Amino acid sequence: MFRAVGSVLKRNKESIYGIARGSTSSSHRAFTSNVTSSTTINSALSSPLAGNSFNGLRFLLKQKKKKKMSTLAATSSESKEGLKLLVTGGPQARKLVGTWLFGSAAWVFSMVVLGGVTRLTRSGLSMTDWKFTGEFPPLSDEAWAKEFEKYKQSPEYKRVNKGMNLEDFKFIYWMEYAHRMWGRGLGIMFALPFSYFLRKGYITLRLGVQLSGLFALGAGQGFIGWWMVKSGLEEPPSEYSQPRVSPYRLAAHLTSAFAIYCGLFWTALSVVMPEPPAESLAWVRGAAKVKKLALPVSFIVGITAISGAFVAGNDAGRAFNTFPKMGDTWIPDGIFEMKPLIRNFFENTATVQLDHRLLATTTLLAIGTMWWFTRKLDIHPAVKALIGSTVGMTAVQVTLGVSTLLSYVPVSLGSAHQAGALTLLTLMLLLNHTLCRPSPSLLKSLPQVVKSNFS
């Protein structure tokens, strides 16, 4: 596939850049002709944007339709300073490619949630072998008996599920099988439209390289998943230990899934919204101030999400099921009992849960602080709405985390908490994208302030 990608991109390189320059020029002139429109500003402030982040995204994407420009405009000085679009072929092509990428990101989101359900139902070790191309599930009583016998040889059956009947085995098998096939389905759903858009000449060289990298990472995710499962099929180090996958490998698997999702979502935003919302230089300066806070806050959100993988990998959510204290103390004993010291932060149940609590609290305080320091800044209403939505989602996520802990990690709350982490990360991605600096040609056309009277 990568050879085909390279061939098509090379063949269309010159025409791609020619169309991209023309599209950029057209986009900027259409955008800048309306930057002082009071109707647009007033509708932004009165829309449901202020109460809902997804309405905010819809507002950002529904910019006024861009006017068609003549082919002579492609060689103007403005186009040389303009933004290089990732997709050629006009607004319709950008809409098609953007929809495909958002759909792919949503598929990865569902994969993360399904993976959480698979783990929480202890279904991940039910399939004791793996083939890259996939395989048909058992379809006869004989085939089911054969698969069940394989599972009976695994440490999980011997130490956790001894005496399990065939019907219970079928449930956990189907959960793991669905998770694996859903991932392979994503590969097909991504590759076929990618090939089509390449042949149509919509995808630029830069976008082609980005998407090829994401496709390679997605293919590698299957290997990482089996590498993780394989660690759970090995005999535990002691007779008192329950078999479970390596927390390091689980963290690598989850982090890779988050990276693929973030890459797809960010790229989709860049395709459909190549310019950030900027209607005055004052709003651009305000966005730059917000970005100085948003970047470190995003880092904290990401680290907190990854720490959750170690909580899951060590089954730490089923220990110290009290809040705000851990048992009868704020800091439990033995948090540094492992040697070397660094192991405690990844393998010690008490330390891992304490770390996640502290990081979650830090995330809540950091996002609250960002909201406090930006509430009086002169910034675009979409940015204000996203910051408010991020604060709300953080409160929801902390509530889900505490509820999951106090309830001894039921499947429903555990999977909702994992989905909440990815939702919060989505909001941070969207916020950072709206804070990007506009292209030079757009900056030159902006007034100092928006000429409109606000009520």
Number of C-alpha atoms within 10 A of each C-alpha: 10 13 8 11 18 15 13 19 23 13 12 18 16 13 12 22 18 13 21 26 24 27 27 26 26 23 25 21 19 17 20 17 12 13 20 17 13 15 10 15 19 14 12 18 16 10 14 15 24 20 13 16 25 16 17 24 20 11 17 19 15 11 12 10 10 16 11 14 15 8 12 8 16 20 13 13 11 19 22 16 15 22 22 21 27 24 31 26 16 19 16 10 19 22 17 16 22 22 15 18 25 19 18 21 23 15 19 23 20 16 20 22 21 20 22 24 23 23 21 18 15 18 21 27 27 26 20 19 13 16 9 11 7 11 10 7 12 15 8 9 8 10 12 18 13 13 20 21 11 15 22 18 12 20 20 22 19 15 14 12 16 11 9 13 10 12 10 10 18 16 14 20 26 17 21 23 21 16 23 21 15 16 20 18 13 18 16 11 15 21 15 10 15 22 16 12 16 20 15 14 21 26 30 25 22 14 18 22 16 14 21 17 15 18 20 13 16 23 16 13 19 18 15 19 19 21 17 23 23 18 18 21 21 14 15 17 9 8 9 8 10 16 23 24 23 19 20 15 21 24 22 19 23 22 18 18 19 21 15 23 26 19 18 25 23 19 21 24 22 19 24 24 21 23 23 20 26 25 27 22 18 19 23 25 17 19 27 16 16 23 20 12 17 23 15 12 21 21 14 19 24 19 16 21 24 19 22 25 24 29 25 22 23 24 17 22 24 18 17 19 19 15 14 11 13 16 13 11 9 11 13 14 10 12 17 15 12 13 8 8 10 11 14 18 19 20 19 21 23 23 23 26 27 22 18 21 20 12 19 23 14 16 24 22 15 20 24 18 15 19 20 11 12 18 13 10 15 15 25 23 19 22 26 23 22 27 26 20 23 25 22 17 20 24 16 14 22 19 13 20 24 18 19 22 21 17 15 16 22 17 16 12 18 25 22 19 25 21 19 21 23 21 17 23 23 17 21 24 20 20 27 20 20 25 27 17 18 18 16 13 20 23 16 11 17 20 14 12 14 18 14 13 8 8 5
